[in-house]
Amino acid sequence: MPSELTPVKPVALPTQSAVAAIYESTNLADAFAIQLPLGTCSDPDVLWRFLIAQQPAWIGWLTNIRDAIVASFGLKTAKHLATLSGEANADDRIGIFKVYGRSESEIVLGEDDKHLDFRLSVLHTPDLSPTRGGQLTVSTVVHCHSLLGRAYLSVIAPFHRQVVKASLRRAAHVGWPKTAASVLP
């Protein structure tokens, strides 16, 4: 059953995540987790696609403002990255994000630019309780290349955290996708 009350918790970067030690040094590393209900799909690719498809509208508005500002610095815009999705193999990109790796429990996405590189992990970990559907953890790590990258990150980081938490809360409110077995008659 969809719920707005499912808490999104800040957690430590999962050590089993492929992004945990991807950069020698990081300028940002955060992770947010949410408990999934029983019967929820465990495929991180499906969960990520659902998560970004259900984002609150205000995130699109923020992205448009960000694009207008960063374009003048010669940085990649979401609009430009979205065009790459249409040109790429369907497995190479999801929306504006390049896919860097997939496993049964995790998908790693991200982008490299002249000011910074980032990786985002969507990790599903099973729950030992038979009444819960596991945990979904969205982790982000960023490595800055320059003063521009550090300045950009200092401005964007608070928004980033709100976007991740709001996206997870919205997906929980809408109702996570079910496993094939849980939707059979």
Kinemage of the C-alpha trace (Angstrom):
@kinemage 1
@onewidth
@group {chain A} dominant
@subgroup {mainchain}
@vectorlist {calphas} color= white
{ca met a 1} P 0.000 0.000 0.000
{ca pro a 2} L 1.416 3.469 -0.874
{ca ser a 3} L 2.539 5.508 2.083
{ca glu a 4} L 3.872 8.989 2.685
{ca leu a 5} L 4.969 7.914 6.138
{ca thr a 6} L 7.811 5.660 5.056
{ca pro a 7} L 10.839 7.453 6.470
{ca val a 8} L 13.865 8.288 4.355
{ca lys a 9} L 16.957 8.020 6.524
{ca pro a 10} L 20.471 9.336 5.979
{ca val a 11} L 22.800 6.340 6.280
{ca ala a 12} L 26.484 5.598 5.945
{ca leu a 13} L 27.709 4.877 2.445
{ca pro a 14} L 27.181 1.097 2.099
{ca thr a 15} L 30.528 -0.665 2.069
{ca gln a 16} L 29.193 -3.257 -0.410
{ca ser a 17} L 28.361 -0.520 -2.923
{ca ala a 18} L 30.547 -0.224 -6.003
{ca val a 19} L 30.811 3.541 -5.385
{ca ala a 20} L 32.120 3.236 -1.813
{ca ala a 21} L 35.770 3.444 -2.862
{ca ile a 22} L 35.527 4.586 -6.474
{ca tyr a 23} L 37.515 7.826 -6.006
{ca glu a 24} L 40.752 8.344 -4.104
{ca ser a 25} L 39.256 11.467 -2.613
{ca thr a 26} L 35.679 12.662 -2.471
{ca asn a 27} L 34.213 16.093 -2.013
{ca leu a 28} L 30.775 14.692 -1.257
{ca ala a 29} L 29.615 11.262 -0.178
{ca asp a 30} L 26.086 10.715 1.044
{ca ala a 31} L 23.484 7.995 1.147
{ca phe a 32} L 19.762 7.865 1.875
{ca ala a 33} L 17.764 4.709 2.497
{ca ile a 34} L 14.117 3.729 2.553
{ca gln a 35} L 12.457 0.501 3.635
{ca leu a 36} L 10.530 -1.140 0.804
{ca pro a 37} L 7.237 -2.925 1.373
{ca leu a 38} L 6.887 -6.659 0.879
{ca gly a 39} L 6.320 -7.578 -2.769
{ca thr a 40} L 8.336 -4.663 -4.145
{ca cys a 41} L 10.503 -5.355 -7.176
{ca ser a 42} L 14.148 -5.817 -6.186
{ca asp a 43} L 15.687 -4.930 -9.572
{ca pro a 44} L 17.713 -1.734 -9.026
{ca asp a 45} L 17.304 -0.734 -12.702
{ca val a 46} L 13.498 -0.910 -12.423
{ca leu a 47} L 13.546 0.893 -9.072
{ca trp a 48} L 15.735 3.712 -10.449
{ca arg a 49} L 13.584 4.197 -13.546
{ca phe a 50} L 10.485 4.308 -11.328
{ca leu a 51} L 12.138 6.725 -8.912
{ca ile a 52} L 13.046 9.265 -11.594
{ca ala a 53} L 9.700 8.875 -13.354
{ca gln a 54} L 7.849 9.781 -10.141
{ca gln a 55} L 9.901 12.809 -9.098
{ca pro a 56} L 8.030 15.863 -7.841
{ca ala a 57} L 7.557 18.588 -10.482
{ca trp a 58} L 9.647 21.109 -8.579
{ca ile a 59} L 12.751 19.027 -9.312
{ca gly a 60} L 12.277 19.705 -13.036
{ca trp a 61} L 12.019 23.416 -12.321
{ca leu a 62} L 15.250 23.322 -10.294
{ca thr a 63} L 16.964 21.428 -13.098
{ca asn a 64} L 15.911 24.102 -15.610
{ca ile a 65} L 17.321 26.850 -13.366
{ca arg a 66} L 20.539 24.877 -12.924
{ca asp a 67} L 20.854 24.385 -16.685
{ca ala a 68} L 20.405 28.102 -17.356
{ca ile a 69} L 23.199 28.942 -14.929
{ca val a 70} L 25.753 26.226 -15.739
{ca ala a 71} L 25.471 26.586 -19.520
{ca ser a 72} L 27.297 29.907 -19.246
{ca phe a 73} L 30.233 28.074 -17.642
{ca gly a 74} L 30.392 25.495 -20.437
{ca leu a 75} L 29.187 22.649 -18.216
{ca lys a 76} L 26.939 19.838 -19.360
{ca thr a 77} L 23.227 20.558 -19.040
{ca ala a 78} L 20.457 18.075 -18.345
{ca lys a 79} L 18.888 19.048 -21.658
{ca his a 80} L 22.098 18.142 -23.513
{ca leu a 81} L 22.501 14.880 -21.558
{ca ala a 82} L 18.896 13.919 -22.331
{ca thr a 83} L 19.689 14.160 -26.056
{ca leu a 84} L 22.518 11.662 -25.539
{ca ser a 85} L 19.982 9.148 -24.215
{ca gly a 86} L 18.225 9.175 -27.567
{ca glu a 87} L 21.493 8.551 -29.402
{ca ala a 88} L 22.927 5.877 -27.106
{ca asn a 89} L 22.264 2.183 -26.800
{ca ala a 90} L 19.327 1.792 -24.394
{ca asp a 91} L 21.591 0.055 -21.879
{ca asp a 92} L 24.193 2.857 -21.913
{ca arg a 93} L 22.048 5.637 -20.429
{ca ile a 94} L 18.962 6.087 -18.305
{ca gly a 95} L 17.608 9.573 -18.773
{ca ile a 96} L 20.418 12.036 -18.242
{ca phe a 97} L 22.675 9.502 -16.534
{ca lys a 98} L 25.328 7.275 -18.051
{ca val a 99} L 25.246 3.691 -16.761
{ca tyr a 100} L 28.640 2.649 -15.378
{ca gly a 101} L 27.735 -0.740 -13.985
{ca arg a 102} L 24.972 -3.187 -13.180
{ca ser a 103} L 24.615 -6.148 -10.901
{ca glu a 104} L 21.684 -8.068 -9.509
{ca ser a 105} L 21.522 -5.723 -6.522
{ca glu a 106} L 22.966 -2.409 -7.768
{ca ile a 107} L 23.084 -0.019 -10.681
{ca val a 108} L 25.803 2.640 -10.858
{ca leu a 109} L 25.134 5.784 -12.856
{ca gly a 110} L 26.878 9.113 -13.195
{ca glu a 111} L 28.626 11.591 -15.390
{ca asp a 112} L 32.054 13.124 -15.859
{ca asp a 113} L 32.509 16.806 -16.644
{ca lys a 114} L 35.363 19.264 -16.572
{ca his a 115} L 34.521 20.523 -13.068
{ca leu a 116} L 33.658 17.229 -11.345
{ca asp a 117} L 32.833 13.539 -11.726
{ca phe a 118} L 30.049 11.852 -9.826
{ca arg a 119} L 28.648 8.388 -9.370
{ca leu a 120} L 25.248 7.465 -8.062
{ca ser a 121} L 24.425 4.023 -6.709
{ca val a 122} L 20.968 2.508 -6.442
{ca leu a 123} L 21.411 -0.491 -4.171
{ca his a 124} L 18.755 -2.975 -3.103
{ca thr a 125} L 19.575 -5.053 -0.062
{ca pro a 126} L 17.235 -7.857 0.993
{ca asp a 127} L 15.647 -7.887 4.417
{ca leu a 128} L 15.791 -10.890 6.711
{ca ser a 129} L 12.243 -10.164 7.845
{ca pro a 130} L 9.598 -11.998 5.791
{ca thr a 131} L 7.282 -8.987 6.164
{ca arg a 132} L 9.471 -6.410 4.424
{ca gly a 133} L 10.759 -5.993 0.882
{ca gly a 134} L 14.307 -4.959 1.624
{ca gln a 135} L 15.990 -1.596 1.663
{ca leu a 136} L 16.729 0.782 -1.186
{ca thr a 137} L 19.782 2.985 -0.718
{ca val a 138} L 20.652 5.829 -3.072
{ca ser a 139} L 24.274 6.899 -2.623
{ca thr a 140} L 26.186 9.699 -4.310
{ca val a 141} L 29.923 10.302 -4.426
{ca val a 142} L 31.531 13.324 -6.067
{ca his a 143} L 35.127 14.086 -6.937
{ca cys a 144} L 35.862 17.717 -7.894
{ca his a 145} L 38.585 18.650 -10.374
{ca ser a 146} L 38.817 22.358 -9.721
{ca leu a 147} L 37.748 25.386 -7.742
{ca leu a 148} L 34.746 25.642 -10.085
{ca gly a 149} L 33.746 22.090 -9.120
{ca arg a 150} L 34.064 22.800 -5.400
{ca ala a 151} L 32.119 26.063 -5.713
{ca tyr a 152} L 29.416 24.346 -7.765
{ca leu a 153} L 29.166 21.525 -5.247
{ca ser a 154} L 28.875 23.885 -2.275
{ca val a 155} L 25.860 25.519 -3.942
{ca ile a 156} L 24.202 22.364 -5.271
{ca ala a 157} L 24.759 19.915 -2.355
{ca pro a 158} L 21.830 21.081 -0.170
{ca phe a 159} L 19.489 20.874 -3.177
{ca his a 160} L 20.880 17.461 -4.117
{ca arg a 161} L 20.053 16.066 -0.682
{ca gln a 162} L 16.503 17.424 -0.807
{ca val a 163} L 15.997 16.029 -4.324
{ca val a 164} L 17.077 12.515 -3.293
{ca lys a 165} L 14.913 12.496 -0.170
{ca ala a 166} L 11.876 13.968 -1.947
{ca ser a 167} L 12.225 11.485 -4.814
{ca leu a 168} L 12.314 8.531 -2.435
{ca arg a 169} L 9.337 9.860 -0.446
{ca arg a 170} L 7.327 10.487 -3.629
{ca ala a 171} L 8.006 6.982 -4.981
{ca ala a 172} L 6.876 5.502 -1.648
{ca his a 173} L 3.732 7.622 -1.759
{ca val a 174} L 2.899 6.528 -5.319
{ca gly a 175} L 3.681 2.891 -4.511
{ca trp a 176} L 6.787 1.012 -5.576
{ca pro a 177} L 6.656 -1.377 -8.558
{ca lys a 178} L 5.775 -4.928 -7.597
{ca thr a 179} L 7.625 -8.136 -8.349
{ca ala a 180} L 6.119 -10.243 -11.121
{ca ala a 181} L 5.079 -12.877 -8.576
{ca ser a 182} L 3.211 -10.325 -6.433
{ca val a 183} L 1.034 -9.089 -9.334
{ca leu a 184} L -0.030 -12.492 -10.653
{ca pro a 185} L -3.729 -13.381 -10.140
